[in-house]
Amino acid sequence: HAALGIVVVTSLPSSHKVNVADRPWFQALATGREMVVGPLIQSRYRKALVFTVGRRISGDDGSFAGVVSVGIDAEFFTDFHKSLVLGRHGYVAAIVDDMVMLRQPNPEAYVGASVRAGRGSRMAAVEPTGTLRSISPLDGVDRMVSYRTVAGFGVLVRAGMAMEDILAPWRQTALLVLSAVVVVTFSLIVLALMVFRGLAREEAFTAGLEAAVGDRTEEAERRAEEARQANESKTRFLAAASHDLRQPLQAAGMFTEVLATRVTEPAQVQVVERLRQSIEATNSLLTTLLDVSALEAGKVTPNIATFRLMPLLTGLVDQIEPEASARGLVIGVAPTSAVVSSDPVLLERLLRNLLVNAVRYTETGGVLVGCRYRGRDVAILVCDTGVGIPSDKVGEVFEDFIRLDGPSDQRGGRGLGLGLGVVRRMSVLLGHKLELRSVPGKGSCFGVVVRRG
């Protein structure tokens, strides 16, 4: 019945069969298109606005056998827009085939409108990623717009900020122009992450559907190959996007330091400091994303060497000490004469993530780094007096996007939950065992077991 538009497998409960044969996206897939994104529709299951990502399923003879469709709640897009600071006339939008599929704010006035006549559409047809200044053909507002085309899906993601808001009287300095660029750049990163999370859900649903349909080995292998290629494309895209965004962030950091030497009023000094913190946080996030993408792509090769641990540990503690002192914490390293065999660069990055995590989740007390001999191995320990980890979460903290509540949540220091995921990947690459002991309310102790040199 799938070829007739009748839903045969769904992730949502339903007491009756639902027919989607009248949906435009179903008709487009039935007539030959391989993939359709959008438009914004009302879900028949939950009566909520969703936009769909649909893919055609063909039989062994090439005939139409049905579709796989994933509905993404429009509220995700709405909530994301509310979290941004794009000014009174700013917007974020997703465009398919030169038609507005999603837009915030005022979606009812723009969804379904054509932007074919706009300069942005012409630029995107030539260059899939860029930033330009243009006057919108829909509302006539002059904006600075950054855009990116999601390869393979035909979705053009835009984030715009009105020139009127950028050049407002109290934003007449180069500092706030750079702030606008940082906000728009960060918006594109988060939008890209949202798209890839949607793709991950689509792949999982497709795999489940294939298991329910039957034991067709040849088809299952073909689907697995498609999923592998999609994952590799995601990794390459994330690495390329992170590298491209590094250059403007570095320039923004240099301009901020120059500006900091020229402002004297307390209010201006506070704004400069907040901008510096935002740039540092964004740069840290990009570094983590680059680590994840490089490790997943298998592009990191360990260079094993024998070296003394003490200089490495002392250098790390010296780097983290200013942040720890600013939080009122004591950080130190216990002297050791241990010599180990590992990649010194990768081991340092692994331990830095553990130290940053320890400082982030410690409110009072301190962090201590030390070593213990265990036969032919050395256990490098990072111990803190922080909030600790509940016993039911100990097995999850090394997974991606797992975050626990801590003191940094109130200071705006909460990250994406990727730091310990990078630690796990690096430890597997180096062949080092990870250990974790924690008591809620008293602290945690992370260990990395390294072969002695």
C-alpha positions in Angstrom: 0.0 0.0 0.0 3.0 2.4 0.4 2.9 3.1 -3.4 -0.7 4.2 -3.0 0.1 6.7 -0.3 -1.1 4.6 2.6 1.2 4.8 5.7 2.4 1.3 6.6 5.1 2.1 9.1 5.3 5.1 11.4 7.1 6.2 14.5 3.9 7.8 15.9 0.9 5.8 17.1 -2.3 5.8 15.0 -5.6 3.9 15.3 -6.4 4.2 11.6 -4.7 4.2 8.3 -3.5 7.6 6.9 -3.3 8.3 3.2 -0.9 10.9 2.0 -1.4 10.4 -1.7 -2.7 14.0 -2.0 0.4 15.5 -0.5 2.5 17.4 -3.2 5.7 15.9 -1.9 4.3 12.4 -2.3 3.1 13.1 -5.8 6.6 14.6 -6.8 8.3 11.4 -5.5 5.8 9.1 -7.2 6.4 10.8 -10.6 10.2 10.3 -10.5 12.0 12.7 -8.1 14.5 11.0 -5.8 14.2 13.5 -2.9 11.9 16.3 -1.8 12.3 18.7 1.0 9.3 20.7 2.3 6.9 22.3 2.2 5.5 23.5 5.5 2.3 21.4 6.2 0.1 20.4 9.1 0.8 16.9 10.5 -2.2 14.6 10.4 -1.0 12.8 13.4 -0.3 15.7 15.8 -2.1 18.6 14.1 1.2 20.6 14.3 3.1 22.4 11.5 6.0 20.3 10.2 8.3 20.3 7.1 9.2 17.0 5.5 12.3 15.3 4.0 11.1 12.6 1.7 13.0 10.0 -0.3 11.7 7.7 -3.1 11.8 3.9 -2.7 12.1 1.9 -5.9 11.5 -1.8 -6.5 14.0 -4.1 -8.1 12.6 -3.3 -11.5 12.8 0.5 -10.9 9.1 0.9 -10.3 7.7 3.2 -7.6 7.4 1.2 -4.3 6.8 3.9 -1.8 8.5 6.7 0.1 10.4 7.3 3.3 9.4 10.6 4.9 10.7 12.4 8.1 8.7 15.2 9.6 10.7 17.9 11.4 8.6 20.1 13.8 8.6 23.7 12.8 8.7 24.7 16.5 12.5 23.7 16.5 13.0 26.5 13.9 10.9 28.9 15.9 12.7 28.2 19.2 16.0 28.6 17.4 15.1 32.0 16.0 14.0 33.2 19.5 17.5 32.4 20.8 19.2 34.7 18.3 19.9 38.4 18.5 19.4 39.6 14.8 17.7 42.9 15.4 14.2 44.2 14.8 14.4 43.4 11.0 16.5 40.3 11.1 15.4 36.9 10.0 16.4 33.2 9.4 14.9 31.2 6.6 15.1 27.9 4.7 14.5 28.1 0.9 13.8 25.2 -1.5 13.5 25.7 -5.3 13.5 29.5 -4.8 10.4 29.2 -2.5 10.4 30.1 1.2 9.8 26.9 3.1 10.4 28.2 6.6 11.0 31.8 7.9 11.0 33.5 11.3 9.6 36.0 12.2 6.2 36.4 10.5 6.2 33.0 8.7 2.5 33.5 7.6 3.5 36.4 5.4 6.5 34.8 3.7 6.1 30.9 3.5 5.4 29.9 -0.1 6.7 33.3 -1.5 9.1 33.2 -4.4 12.6 34.7 -4.0 13.7 33.9 -7.6 14.0 37.6 -8.4 16.3 38.4 -5.5 20.1 38.9 -5.8 20.7 36.2 -3.1 19.2 33.4 -5.2 21.3 34.4 -8.2 24.4 34.4 -6.0 23.6 31.1 -4.4 23.2 29.5 -7.9 26.9 30.4 -8.6 28.5 30.2 -5.2 26.9 27.8 -2.6 28.3 29.7 0.4 28.8 33.4 0.9 27.8 36.8 2.5 26.3 39.7 0.6 24.4 42.9 1.0 21.1 43.0 -0.8 17.6 44.5 -0.7 14.9 41.8 -0.1 12.4 41.5 -3.0 9.8 40.5 -0.4 9.9 43.4 2.2 12.3 45.9 0.6 14.6 45.8 3.6 18.4 46.4 3.0 20.2 43.6 4.9 23.6 41.9 5.3 22.8 38.2 4.5 24.9 35.1 5.0 23.8 31.9 3.2 24.8 28.3 2.7 23.4 25.6 0.4 23.1 22.1 2.1 24.6 19.9 -0.6 22.5 16.9 -1.7 19.3 18.3 -0.3 18.7 21.6 -2.3 18.0 23.6 0.9 19.4 27.2 1.0 19.8 28.4 4.6 19.9 32.2 5.1 20.4 34.4 8.1 20.0 38.2 7.6 20.5 41.3 9.7 19.1 44.7 8.6 21.7 47.4 7.8 19.5 49.8 9.8 20.1 47.6 12.9 23.8 47.2 12.2 24.4 50.9 11.7 22.2 52.1 14.5 23.4 55.2 16.4 24.7 53.2 19.4 26.4 50.7 17.0 28.5 53.1 15.0 31.8 51.4 15.7 33.7 48.5 14.1 33.2 46.5 17.3 29.5 45.9 16.8 29.8 45.3 13.0 32.1 42.4 13.9 29.5 41.3 16.5 26.9 41.1 13.8 29.2 38.9 11.7 29.9 36.6 14.6 26.2 36.2 15.4 25.3 35.4 11.7 28.3 32.9 11.5 27.2 31.2 14.7 23.7 31.0 13.4 24.8 29.2 10.3 26.8 26.6 12.3 23.8 25.9 14.6 21.4 25.6 11.5 23.8 23.2 9.9 23.9 21.1 13.1 20.1 21.0 13.1 20.0 19.8 9.5 22.5 17.1 10.2 20.6 15.9 13.3 17.5 15.7 11.1 19.5 13.6 8.6 20.6 11.3 11.4 17.0 10.7 12.4 16.1 10.0 8.8 18.9 7.4 8.4 17.8 5.7 11.7 14.2 5.6 10.5 15.2 4.3 7.1 17.2 1.5 8.7 14.2 0.5 10.9 11.9 0.5 7.9 14.2 -1.7 5.8 14.3 -4.3 8.7 10.5 -4.3 8.8 10.0 -4.7 5.1 12.0 -7.9 4.7 15.2 -9.8 4.4 16.3 -8.5 1.0 20.0 -8.7 1.4 21.0 -6.9 -1.8 18.7 -3.9 -1.0 20.0 -3.7 2.6 23.6 -3.6 1.4 22.8 -0.8 -1.0 21.0 1.2 1.7 24.0 0.7 4.1 26.3 2.1 1.4 24.1 5.2 1.0 24.1 5.8 4.7 27.9 5.5 4.8 28.3 8.0 2.0 25.9 10.4 3.7 27.9 10.2 6.9 31.2 10.8 5.1 29.6 13.8 3.4 28.5 15.2 6.7 32.0 14.8 8.2 33.7 16.5 5.1 31.1 19.3 5.2 31.6 19.9 9.0 35.4 20.0 8.6 35.3 22.4 5.6 32.7 24.7 7.3 34.8 24.9 10.5 38.0 25.7 8.6 36.3 28.4 6.6 34.9 30.1 9.7 38.2 30.1 11.5 39.6 33.0 9.4 36.9 35.6 10.2 36.9 34.6 13.9 40.7 35.1 14.1 40.3 38.5 12.4 37.4 39.4 14.8 39.7 38.5 17.8 42.5 40.7 16.5 40.1 43.6 15.9 38.6 43.1 19.4 42.1 43.3 21.0 42.8 46.5 19.1 39.5 48.0 20.1 40.1 47.1 23.8 43.1 49.4 23.8 41.0 52.3 22.5 37.9 52.3 24.8 37.9 53.7 28.3 34.2 54.1 29.3 33.1 51.3 31.7 30.1 50.4 29.5 32.2 50.1 26.4 34.9 48.1 28.3 32.1 45.6 29.4 30.8 45.2 25.8 34.4 44.5 24.6 34.9 41.9 27.3 31.6 40.2 26.4 32.6 40.1 22.7 36.0 38.7 23.6 34.3 35.9 25.6 31.9 35.1 22.8 34.7 34.9 20.2 36.8 32.6 22.5 33.8 30.4 23.2 33.0 30.1 19.4 36.6 29.4 18.6 36.7 26.7 21.3 33.5 25.1 19.8 35.1 25.2 16.3 38.2 23.5 17.6 36.1 20.7 19.2 34.1 20.3 16.0 37.4 20.0 14.0 38.7 17.4 16.4 35.5 15.3 16.1 35.4 15.5 12.3 39.1 14.7 11.9 38.9 11.7 14.3 35.7 10.4 12.6 37.2 10.8 9.2 40.3 8.8 10.2 42.6 11.6 9.2 44.6 11.6 12.5 47.7 9.3 12.7 49.5 9.0 16.1 53.2 9.7 16.2 54.4 7.6 19.1 57.4 8.8 21.1 59.0 8.3 24.5 59.0 11.4 26.7 58.9 12.7 30.3 55.4 13.5 31.6 56.2 16.3 34.0 56.9 19.1 31.4 53.7 18.3 29.6 51.6 18.3 32.8 53.2 21.5 34.1 52.5 23.3 30.8 48.9 22.2 30.8 48.3 23.4 34.3 49.9 26.7 33.5 47.5 27.2 30.6 44.4 26.4 32.6 45.5 28.2 35.8 44.1 31.7 34.8 40.6 30.4 34.2 40.8 28.3 37.5 41.9 31.3 39.5 39.2 33.5 38.0 36.7 31.0 39.4 38.4 30.9 42.8 39.8 27.4 42.4 43.2 26.0 43.2 44.9 23.9 40.4 48.1 22.0 40.7 50.2 19.0 39.6 51.9 16.5 41.8 55.6 16.0 40.8 56.5 12.9 38.9 59.5 11.4 37.1 57.3 9.1 34.9 58.4 8.5 31.3 55.7 7.3 28.9 55.2 6.1 25.4 52.5 7.9 23.5 51.8 10.7 21.0 52.7 13.9 23.1 50.4 16.2 21.0 47.3 14.0 21.1 47.9 13.1 24.8 48.1 16.8 25.6 44.8 17.6 23.8 43.2 14.6 25.6 44.3 15.8 29.0 43.4 19.5 28.3 39.8 18.4 27.6 39.8 16.6 31.0 41.2 19.6 32.8 38.8 22.1 31.2 35.9 19.8 32.1 37.1 19.5 35.7 37.3 23.3 36.1 33.9 23.8 34.4 32.1 21.5 36.9 33.9 22.6 40.1 32.5 25.5 42.1 34.7 25.4 45.2 38.0 23.6 46.1 40.3 22.7 43.2 41.7 20.4 40.6 44.8 18.1 41.0 46.8 16.3 38.3 49.0 13.4 39.3 50.3 9.9 38.3 50.3 6.4 39.8 52.4 3.5 38.6 50.6 0.3 37.7 53.1 -2.4 36.7 54.2 -1.6 33.2 51.7 1.3 32.9 51.2 4.8 34.3 47.7 6.1 35.2 47.5 9.9 34.7 44.7 11.1 37.0 42.7 14.4 36.9 40.8 14.8 40.1 38.4 17.6 41.2 36.1 18.6 44.1 33.2 19.3 41.8 29.6 18.3 41.6 30.4 14.7 40.8 28.5 12.4 38.4 25.4 10.3 39.3 26.0 6.6 39.1 23.4 6.1 36.4 25.2 8.7 34.2 28.8 7.3 34.6 28.4 5.1 31.5 27.0 8.0 29.3 29.4 10.9 29.9 31.8 9.9 27.2 29.0 9.9 24.5 28.5 13.0 22.3 26.0 15.7 23.3 25.8 14.4 26.9 25.9 17.3 29.4 25.4 17.4 33.1 24.1 20.4 35.2 27.0 22.3 36.8 28.2 25.7 38.0 29.1 26.8 34.5 25.4 26.7 33.5 24.8 29.9 35.5 28.0 31.5 34.1 27.1 30.9 30.5 29.8 28.2 30.1 27.8 25.3 29.1 29.1 23.7 25.9 27.7 21.2 23.4 28.7 18.1 25.3 31.5 17.1 22.9 34.6 17.4 25.1 34.5 13.9 26.6 33.5 12.5 23.3 36.8 13.8 21.9 38.6 12.2 24.9 37.0 8.9 24.1 37.9 9.0 20.4 41.5 10.0 21.1 41.9 7.3 23.8 40.8 4.6 21.3 43.1 6.0 18.6 46.1 5.9 21.1 45.1 2.6 22.6 44.9 4.1 26.1 42.3 2.9 28.7 40.0 5.4 30.3 38.9 5.3 34.0 36.3 7.2 36.0 35.5 7.3 39.7 32.9 9.8 41.0 31.0 10.6 44.2 28.0 12.9 43.7 28.5 16.1 45.7 32.2 15.4 46.4 34.0 15.2 43.1 35.3 13.1 40.2 38.6 11.4 39.2 39.3 10.7 35.5 42.2 8.5 34.6 44.2 7.7 31.4 46.3 4.6 31.5 49.5 5.0 29.4 52.3 2.5 28.7 55.6 3.4 30.5 58.5 4.3 28.3 
